[in-house]
Amino acid sequence: MFSNGSTAMDGLSGSGRAWVVSTGGFVAVAAEAFDIKAGRVEARTVAAQRFGYTAIVDGRRALTVEHITRLGDDQAPDWPTGRGWKVTVEGRPSMVLDSKIATHGEDETDQGCLGTAMHAVHAIAPVCAAAPGIRTFLDLPMITGRGALSASGAGTHRSART
């Protein structure tokens, strides 16, 4: 499901010399049963997962993407914590980007799904306009969601026109 990220990271090197290495996949199981909105999580079943990819360009780490999902804040407490996304870029300039979601008390899962769906919806016009064949985000123009914001403030949704 997340393999496109590793393919894109390979293409971003521009040299074709990037190695994309999986940092592995890990799971944590629930010590005892608990309930979430989707139902019951039984003891000794998966309650958290962690995996990632690192792009190695010319022998150095250039970009690492790691994904951690927990079904509860107390699951896998020894893994990095926090909500949202953290991207670390080693290069010129080097940077760490911290992104939070649901900053006004919204449900984080709902907001994450909404953000994912919006990206797909905004990609429809560029994908339809592209030449036939298999395309990645590196082959398409930047998908910006033009027109998604309005002067009336946050929470307004309009169809993006590209």
N, C-alpha and C positions, 0 to 999 in steps of 0.2 A: 504494500500500500504506500510506503514512503520511498520506494526506489527512485522515483522521479527526482527527488532531492539530490540523491547521489549522482545521478546522470547530469543534472544541471551543474553541480559542483565541478564535475569533470570538464564540462564545456566552458566554465568560467575562467579556467586557467589560460585559455587562449593559445596555449602552446601545444595542447594535446598530450602533454607530459604529466598530467595530474594522475595521481593514484588515489582512488577513493577507498578508504579502509573502514569497514564496519567496526565500531567499538564494541560490538557484541550486543546480545540481548539478555536481559535479566528480568526475572519476575520475583515478586514477594507474595507470600500467601498470608491470608488472614489467620491470626492466632485464635480468634473466636468469631462466631457469626455476627453479622450486623446488617442493618437495612439501609438501602439507598432508594432514591426515587424509582429506579428501574426494577427494584425487587430486592430479594434477600441474597446476601453474599455469605455463603456457608464457610465454616472454619476449614482451613487447609485447602481453600481454593484461591485462585489468583486475585489479588486485591490491588496490585500495582505492577507496572511494567516500565522498563527503562531500556532505551537503545539509542544509537547515534551513528554518525558518520564523520570522518575527518578527511578533508582533501589535503593531500601532500603534494606540493608543487616544488620541483627542483630540490627534493630532499628535506623540505621543512613543512611543518604544519601551517597551512594557510587559512583554513576555515573549519570549524567544528560545529556540527548541529547535533544536539542531543534532545531527546524527547522523553519526558517522564510523565506518566499518568498514574494518579492514585485515586482509589475509590473513597478515601477518607484521609484527613490530615494526619492521622496517627499511623497510617500504613507506610512501611519502608522509611522510618524516621532517620536512618543513617544516610539516605540519599540526599542530594541537594534539595533545598526547599525553596518555596516561593511560588508565586502564581504568574502566569504569562510566559514570555519568551525571553531568553537571554542569548545573544549571538556575540561570539568573540571572534574578532578578525585580527590576525597577526600580519602586519604588512605596513605599508606607508600610505595613509596614516593607519596606525593600529587603533582599534576601538573596541569597546564593549557596548552593545546596545541592549538596554533593558526595556521590555515592552510589557505593560500590564493590560489586563482585560477586565471588563465589568467593574469599572472604577466608581460607579454610582450605585453599587449594591445589587446590580442585576445578577442573574444566575450565570455563573462562569461557563457552564457547558452550553447553555443556550446562546450566549454571546459568541463563543468559539465556533459553534456550528453556523451561526449567522455570518460571521466573517469569512468562513470557508465558502459558504454558498454565494456570498456577494462576489468573491473573486471569480467563481465559475460563471456567474451570470454576466459579469462585465467582460468575460472572455468570449462570449458568443459571437459578437460582431467581428472581432479580429480573426477568430477561427474560421468563420464562414467566408471571410475575404481572402484567406490564405490559399496558396496553391494546393492542389490535391496532394495527399501523402501524410505521413506521420510528422507531426510538429511538436516541438517543446516550447516552453516559455522563452527560450533563447532565440527561437526563430520568429517570434511574434513581436509586434511593437509593444512598448510598455503598456500594461493594462492598469489604468489609473482610476477608473470609476468616475470619469469626468462628469460633473453635474450632480454628484451624489450629495454634496453639501449645499445648504441654502442659507440665505441671510437670516432666516427665522430661528436658526440655532440647532443644537444637537437633537438627535432623535427624529429628524425629518428624513424621510426616505423618498427619493425620486429615482426613476429609471435613469441609468447612465446612458448617454448617447456618445458614441465614439465616431 
